[in-house]
């Protein structure tokens, strides 16, 4: 699955301080080899160079719950 800018995603990277957090894609970058990486913005910062296999689509219901808090 590929993602677009402004998509809400969950980062799954145990080496990242944002592991398990939901963020918004702010930029997509494609290498000359066709690999796509993403920049994700979180409430407390951002993560750059994230490969697609480290992301999953955010649950819309969870997003609504976060907005209400």
Secondary structure, DSSP 8 states (H G I E B T S, - for coil): ----TT-EEEE--TTSTTTT-EEEEEEEEE-TTS-EEEEEEETTEEEEEEEGGGEEE--HHHHHHHHH-
